[in-house]
Amino acid sequence: MKELRLVLTVDNLDEIIDFYKNQVGLTESLSWDSPTGKGIILEAGKASLELIDRKHKDFIDKMEVGKAGVSGDVRIALNFGSQMPEKSKQLLRNGAKPLGKLTSAPWSDIMRIEDPAGMQITLFEKSTITDKK
């Protein structure tokens, strides 16, 4: 396996491209506007696939938002390291909606937001991939 790619289908593509490219800071790998449709691939650094059961999903929702049953079956998580608090403020100024407050979970400082298309995003500081002890 060489790459994990998450594909989002949205109705407000230009707004979402701006959000992830210009606000989140992902870099463009490829874009197209053709008779078959429009799209873009943005590079997002290292990727991981987190698989959890519904009980743990509810636990995470409680930690990040204050109540269970808030997130759907898919949620994005973005690691901004120590820049996470500043990045969350920037994203909130530029189209994101807050779903929870900046808080400390047992695994990392976290904050849950929603992108302009309604996708929930967990912003986090510490990674199991890049911040191994």
Biotite code that builds the C-alpha atoms (Angstrom):
import biotite.structure as struc

atoms = struc.array([
    struc.Atom([0.000, 0.000, 0.000], chain_id="A", res_id=1, res_name="MET", atom_name="CA", element="C"),
    struc.Atom([1.468, 3.330, -1.031], chain_id="A", res_id=2, res_name="LYS", atom_name="CA", element="C"),
    struc.Atom([-1.225, 5.921, -0.370], chain_id="A", res_id=3, res_name="GLU", atom_name="CA", element="C"),
    struc.Atom([-4.448, 6.441, 1.554], chain_id="A", res_id=4, res_name="LEU", atom_name="CA", element="C"),
    struc.Atom([-6.810, 8.882, -0.165], chain_id="A", res_id=5, res_name="ARG", atom_name="CA", element="C"),
    struc.Atom([-10.009, 10.223, 1.353], chain_id="A", res_id=6, res_name="LEU", atom_name="CA", element="C"),
    struc.Atom([-12.498, 11.382, -1.296], chain_id="A", res_id=7, res_name="VAL", atom_name="CA", element="C"),
    struc.Atom([-15.188, 13.930, -0.386], chain_id="A", res_id=8, res_name="LEU", atom_name="CA", element="C"),
    struc.Atom([-18.080, 14.731, -2.732], chain_id="A", res_id=9, res_name="THR", atom_name="CA", element="C"),
    struc.Atom([-19.435, 18.232, -2.063], chain_id="A", res_id=10, res_name="VAL", atom_name="CA", element="C"),
    struc.Atom([-21.884, 20.657, -3.646], chain_id="A", res_id=11, res_name="ASP", atom_name="CA", element="C"),
    struc.Atom([-19.785, 23.782, -2.899], chain_id="A", res_id=12, res_name="ASN", atom_name="CA", element="C"),
    struc.Atom([-16.506, 22.592, -4.429], chain_id="A", res_id=13, res_name="LEU", atom_name="CA", element="C"),
    struc.Atom([-14.868, 26.006, -4.977], chain_id="A", res_id=14, res_name="ASP", atom_name="CA", element="C"),
    struc.Atom([-15.518, 27.021, -1.359], chain_id="A", res_id=15, res_name="GLU", atom_name="CA", element="C"),
    struc.Atom([-14.187, 23.688, -0.074], chain_id="A", res_id=16, res_name="ILE", atom_name="CA", element="C"),
    struc.Atom([-11.087, 23.906, -2.290], chain_id="A", res_id=17, res_name="ILE", atom_name="CA", element="C"),
    struc.Atom([-10.372, 27.349, -0.851], chain_id="A", res_id=18, res_name="ASP", atom_name="CA", element="C"),
    struc.Atom([-10.908, 26.066, 2.695], chain_id="A", res_id=19, res_name="PHE", atom_name="CA", element="C"),
    struc.Atom([-8.573, 23.064, 2.446], chain_id="A", res_id=20, res_name="TYR", atom_name="CA", element="C"),
    struc.Atom([-5.994, 24.615, 0.107], chain_id="A", res_id=21, res_name="LYS", atom_name="CA", element="C"),
    struc.Atom([-5.760, 28.190, 1.358], chain_id="A", res_id=22, res_name="ASN", atom_name="CA", element="C"),
    struc.Atom([-6.907, 27.896, 4.972], chain_id="A", res_id=23, res_name="GLN", atom_name="CA", element="C"),
    struc.Atom([-5.846, 24.401, 6.062], chain_id="A", res_id=24, res_name="VAL", atom_name="CA", element="C"),
    struc.Atom([-2.689, 24.653, 3.935], chain_id="A", res_id=25, res_name="GLY", atom_name="CA", element="C"),
    struc.Atom([-2.807, 21.485, 1.827], chain_id="A", res_id=26, res_name="LEU", atom_name="CA", element="C"),
    struc.Atom([-0.833, 21.612, -1.423], chain_id="A", res_id=27, res_name="THR", atom_name="CA", element="C"),
    struc.Atom([-2.270, 20.834, -4.835], chain_id="A", res_id=28, res_name="GLU", atom_name="CA", element="C"),
    struc.Atom([-1.115, 17.650, -6.502], chain_id="A", res_id=29, res_name="SER", atom_name="CA", element="C"),
    struc.Atom([-3.532, 17.634, -9.461], chain_id="A", res_id=30, res_name="LEU", atom_name="CA", element="C"),
    struc.Atom([-6.674, 19.474, -10.486], chain_id="A", res_id=31, res_name="SER", atom_name="CA", element="C"),
    struc.Atom([-9.081, 19.156, -13.414], chain_id="A", res_id=32, res_name="TRP", atom_name="CA", element="C"),
    struc.Atom([-12.106, 20.869, -14.917], chain_id="A", res_id=33, res_name="ASP", atom_name="CA", element="C"),
    struc.Atom([-13.426, 18.731, -17.755], chain_id="A", res_id=34, res_name="SER", atom_name="CA", element="C"),
    struc.Atom([-16.737, 17.687, -19.319], chain_id="A", res_id=35, res_name="PRO", atom_name="CA", element="C"),
    struc.Atom([-16.797, 14.793, -16.817], chain_id="A", res_id=36, res_name="THR", atom_name="CA", element="C"),
    struc.Atom([-16.604, 17.145, -13.832], chain_id="A", res_id=37, res_name="GLY", atom_name="CA", element="C"),
    struc.Atom([-14.262, 19.138, -11.668], chain_id="A", res_id=38, res_name="LYS", atom_name="CA", element="C"),
    struc.Atom([-11.934, 18.045, -8.896], chain_id="A", res_id=39, res_name="GLY", atom_name="CA", element="C"),
    struc.Atom([-8.636, 18.457, -7.120], chain_id="A", res_id=40, res_name="ILE", atom_name="CA", element="C"),
    struc.Atom([-6.209, 16.236, -5.249], chain_id="A", res_id=41, res_name="ILE", atom_name="CA", element="C"),
    struc.Atom([-4.546, 17.909, -2.272], chain_id="A", res_id=42, res_name="LEU", atom_name="CA", element="C"),
    struc.Atom([-1.523, 16.439, -0.535], chain_id="A", res_id=43, res_name="GLU", atom_name="CA", element="C"),
    struc.Atom([-2.010, 15.993, 3.179], chain_id="A", res_id=44, res_name="ALA", atom_name="CA", element="C"),
    struc.Atom([1.283, 14.597, 4.486], chain_id="A", res_id=45, res_name="GLY", atom_name="CA", element="C"),
    struc.Atom([1.238, 11.251, 6.253], chain_id="A", res_id=46, res_name="LYS", atom_name="CA", element="C"),
    struc.Atom([-2.049, 9.405, 6.386], chain_id="A", res_id=47, res_name="ALA", atom_name="CA", element="C"),
    struc.Atom([-3.525, 6.889, 8.773], chain_id="A", res_id=48, res_name="SER", atom_name="CA", element="C"),
    struc.Atom([-6.807, 5.015, 8.972], chain_id="A", res_id=49, res_name="LEU", atom_name="CA", element="C"),
    struc.Atom([-8.462, 5.013, 12.383], chain_id="A", res_id=50, res_name="GLU", atom_name="CA", element="C"),
    struc.Atom([-11.122, 2.348, 12.871], chain_id="A", res_id=51, res_name="LEU", atom_name="CA", element="C"),
    struc.Atom([-13.360, 2.554, 15.950], chain_id="A", res_id=52, res_name="ILE", atom_name="CA", element="C"),
    struc.Atom([-16.617, 1.065, 17.198], chain_id="A", res_id=53, res_name="ASP", atom_name="CA", element="C"),
    struc.Atom([-19.728, 3.158, 17.915], chain_id="A", res_id=54, res_name="ARG", atom_name="CA", element="C"),
    struc.Atom([-19.111, 3.083, 21.679], chain_id="A", res_id=55, res_name="LYS", atom_name="CA", element="C"),
    struc.Atom([-15.695, 4.708, 21.216], chain_id="A", res_id=56, res_name="HIS", atom_name="CA", element="C"),
    struc.Atom([-17.163, 7.167, 18.673], chain_id="A", res_id=57, res_name="LYS", atom_name="CA", element="C"),
    struc.Atom([-19.604, 8.303, 21.357], chain_id="A", res_id=58, res_name="ASP", atom_name="CA", element="C"),
    struc.Atom([-16.721, 8.625, 23.870], chain_id="A", res_id=59, res_name="PHE", atom_name="CA", element="C"),
    struc.Atom([-14.776, 10.811, 21.409], chain_id="A", res_id=60, res_name="ILE", atom_name="CA", element="C"),
    struc.Atom([-17.870, 12.931, 20.675], chain_id="A", res_id=61, res_name="ASP", atom_name="CA", element="C"),
    struc.Atom([-18.301, 13.500, 24.429], chain_id="A", res_id=62, res_name="LYS", atom_name="CA", element="C"),
    struc.Atom([-14.630, 14.539, 24.769], chain_id="A", res_id=63, res_name="MET", atom_name="CA", element="C"),
    struc.Atom([-14.623, 16.835, 21.756], chain_id="A", res_id=64, res_name="GLU", atom_name="CA", element="C"),
    struc.Atom([-18.161, 18.226, 21.631], chain_id="A", res_id=65, res_name="VAL", atom_name="CA", element="C"),
    struc.Atom([-19.679, 17.489, 25.018], chain_id="A", res_id=66, res_name="GLY", atom_name="CA", element="C"),
    struc.Atom([-22.290, 14.934, 23.949], chain_id="A", res_id=67, res_name="LYS", atom_name="CA", element="C"),
    struc.Atom([-22.512, 11.591, 22.172], chain_id="A", res_id=68, res_name="ALA", atom_name="CA", element="C"),
    struc.Atom([-24.041, 10.993, 18.767], chain_id="A", res_id=69, res_name="GLY", atom_name="CA", element="C"),
    struc.Atom([-22.765, 14.185, 17.147], chain_id="A", res_id=70, res_name="VAL", atom_name="CA", element="C"),
    struc.Atom([-20.511, 12.798, 14.428], chain_id="A", res_id=71, res_name="SER", atom_name="CA", element="C"),
    struc.Atom([-21.397, 10.597, 11.514], chain_id="A", res_id=72, res_name="GLY", atom_name="CA", element="C"),
    struc.Atom([-19.494, 7.520, 10.438], chain_id="A", res_id=73, res_name="ASP", atom_name="CA", element="C"),
    struc.Atom([-16.750, 9.605, 8.757], chain_id="A", res_id=74, res_name="VAL", atom_name="CA", element="C"),
    struc.Atom([-14.796, 12.437, 10.338], chain_id="A", res_id=75, res_name="ARG", atom_name="CA", element="C"),
    struc.Atom([-11.516, 14.031, 9.287], chain_id="A", res_id=76, res_name="ILE", atom_name="CA", element="C"),
    struc.Atom([-8.719, 14.553, 11.812], chain_id="A", res_id=77, res_name="ALA", atom_name="CA", element="C"),
    struc.Atom([-5.883, 17.006, 11.092], chain_id="A", res_id=78, res_name="LEU", atom_name="CA", element="C"),
    struc.Atom([-2.665, 17.260, 13.095], chain_id="A", res_id=79, res_name="ASN", atom_name="CA", element="C"),
    struc.Atom([-1.280, 20.806, 13.301], chain_id="A", res_id=80, res_name="PHE", atom_name="CA", element="C"),
    struc.Atom([1.164, 20.120, 16.121], chain_id="A", res_id=81, res_name="GLY", atom_name="CA", element="C"),
    struc.Atom([1.787, 23.046, 18.444], chain_id="A", res_id=82, res_name="SER", atom_name="CA", element="C"),
    struc.Atom([0.181, 25.400, 15.894], chain_id="A", res_id=83, res_name="GLN", atom_name="CA", element="C"),
    struc.Atom([-3.232, 23.803, 16.464], chain_id="A", res_id=84, res_name="MET", atom_name="CA", element="C"),
    struc.Atom([-4.724, 26.588, 18.671], chain_id="A", res_id=85, res_name="PRO", atom_name="CA", element="C"),
    struc.Atom([-3.736, 29.314, 16.203], chain_id="A", res_id=86, res_name="GLU", atom_name="CA", element="C"),
    struc.Atom([-4.838, 27.226, 13.206], chain_id="A", res_id=87, res_name="LYS", atom_name="CA", element="C"),
    struc.Atom([-8.249, 26.585, 14.773], chain_id="A", res_id=88, res_name="SER", atom_name="CA", element="C"),
    struc.Atom([-8.794, 30.351, 15.143], chain_id="A", res_id=89, res_name="LYS", atom_name="CA", element="C"),
    struc.Atom([-7.785, 30.901, 11.503], chain_id="A", res_id=90, res_name="GLN", atom_name="CA", element="C"),
    struc.Atom([-10.156, 28.203, 10.258], chain_id="A", res_id=91, res_name="LEU", atom_name="CA", element="C"),
    struc.Atom([-13.010, 29.591, 12.348], chain_id="A", res_id=92, res_name="LEU", atom_name="CA", element="C"),
    struc.Atom([-12.410, 33.031, 10.821], chain_id="A", res_id=93, res_name="ARG", atom_name="CA", element="C"),
    struc.Atom([-12.500, 31.517, 7.325], chain_id="A", res_id=94, res_name="ASN", atom_name="CA", element="C"),
    struc.Atom([-15.604, 29.375, 6.998], chain_id="A", res_id=95, res_name="GLY", atom_name="CA", element="C"),
    struc.Atom([-15.379, 26.699, 9.713], chain_id="A", res_id=96, res_name="ALA", atom_name="CA", element="C"),
    struc.Atom([-17.986, 26.385, 12.451], chain_id="A", res_id=97, res_name="LYS", atom_name="CA", element="C"),
    struc.Atom([-17.067, 25.420, 16.032], chain_id="A", res_id=98, res_name="PRO", atom_name="CA", element="C"),
    struc.Atom([-18.637, 22.236, 17.354], chain_id="A", res_id=99, res_name="LEU", atom_name="CA", element="C"),
    struc.Atom([-16.582, 22.067, 20.546], chain_id="A", res_id=100, res_name="GLY", atom_name="CA", element="C"),
    struc.Atom([-14.073, 24.089, 22.488], chain_id="A", res_id=101, res_name="LYS", atom_name="CA", element="C"),
    struc.Atom([-10.326, 23.637, 22.574], chain_id="A", res_id=102, res_name="LEU", atom_name="CA", element="C"),
    struc.Atom([-9.854, 20.936, 25.195], chain_id="A", res_id=103, res_name="THR", atom_name="CA", element="C"),
    struc.Atom([-7.339, 18.416, 26.481], chain_id="A", res_id=104, res_name="SER", atom_name="CA", element="C"),
    struc.Atom([-8.114, 14.757, 25.879], chain_id="A", res_id=105, res_name="ALA", atom_name="CA", element="C"),
    struc.Atom([-5.963, 11.946, 27.317], chain_id="A", res_id=106, res_name="PRO", atom_name="CA", element="C"),
    struc.Atom([-4.262, 11.592, 23.921], chain_id="A", res_id=107, res_name="TRP", atom_name="CA", element="C"),
    struc.Atom([-3.877, 15.233, 22.760], chain_id="A", res_id=108, res_name="SER", atom_name="CA", element="C"),
    struc.Atom([-5.182, 18.777, 22.846], chain_id="A", res_id=109, res_name="ASP", atom_name="CA", element="C"),
    struc.Atom([-8.159, 18.743, 20.477], chain_id="A", res_id=110, res_name="ILE", atom_name="CA", element="C"),
    struc.Atom([-10.927, 20.833, 18.951], chain_id="A", res_id=111, res_name="MET", atom_name="CA", element="C"),
    struc.Atom([-13.860, 19.774, 16.777], chain_id="A", res_id=112, res_name="ARG", atom_name="CA", element="C"),
    struc.Atom([-14.988, 22.028, 13.932], chain_id="A", res_id=113, res_name="ILE", atom_name="CA", element="C"),
    struc.Atom([-17.140, 21.661, 10.832], chain_id="A", res_id=114, res_name="GLU", atom_name="CA", element="C"),
    struc.Atom([-15.948, 22.650, 7.348], chain_id="A", res_id=115, res_name="ASP", atom_name="CA", element="C"),
    struc.Atom([-18.170, 24.782, 5.040], chain_id="A", res_id=116, res_name="PRO", atom_name="CA", element="C"),
    struc.Atom([-19.698, 21.603, 3.554], chain_id="A", res_id=117, res_name="ALA", atom_name="CA", element="C"),
    struc.Atom([-20.636, 20.180, 6.966], chain_id="A", res_id=118, res_name="GLY", atom_name="CA", element="C"),
    struc.Atom([-17.795, 17.632, 7.316], chain_id="A", res_id=119, res_name="MET", atom_name="CA", element="C"),
    struc.Atom([-16.664, 17.324, 10.923], chain_id="A", res_id=120, res_name="GLN", atom_name="CA", element="C"),
    struc.Atom([-12.950, 17.802, 11.539], chain_id="A", res_id=121, res_name="ILE", atom_name="CA", element="C"),
    struc.Atom([-10.987, 17.075, 14.681], chain_id="A", res_id=122, res_name="THR", atom_name="CA", element="C"),
    struc.Atom([-7.963, 19.330, 14.998], chain_id="A", res_id=123, res_name="LEU", atom_name="CA", element="C"),
    struc.Atom([-5.281, 17.761, 17.170], chain_id="A", res_id=124, res_name="PHE", atom_name="CA", element="C"),
    struc.Atom([-1.790, 18.435, 18.466], chain_id="A", res_id=125, res_name="GLU", atom_name="CA", element="C"),
    struc.Atom([-0.111, 15.075, 19.141], chain_id="A", res_id=126, res_name="LYS", atom_name="CA", element="C"),
    struc.Atom([0.118, 12.167, 16.699], chain_id="A", res_id=127, res_name="SER", atom_name="CA", element="C"),
    struc.Atom([0.720, 8.476, 17.170], chain_id="A", res_id=128, res_name="THR", atom_name="CA", element="C"),
    struc.Atom([2.675, 8.583, 13.890], chain_id="A", res_id=129, res_name="ILE", atom_name="CA", element="C"),
    struc.Atom([4.856, 11.695, 14.188], chain_id="A", res_id=130, res_name="THR", atom_name="CA", element="C"),
    struc.Atom([5.072, 12.146, 17.958], chain_id="A", res_id=131, res_name="ASP", atom_name="CA", element="C"),
    struc.Atom([6.117, 8.651, 19.037], chain_id="A", res_id=132, res_name="LYS", atom_name="CA", element="C"),
    struc.Atom([7.879, 8.507, 22.375], chain_id="A", res_id=133, res_name="LYS", atom_name="CA", element="C"),
])
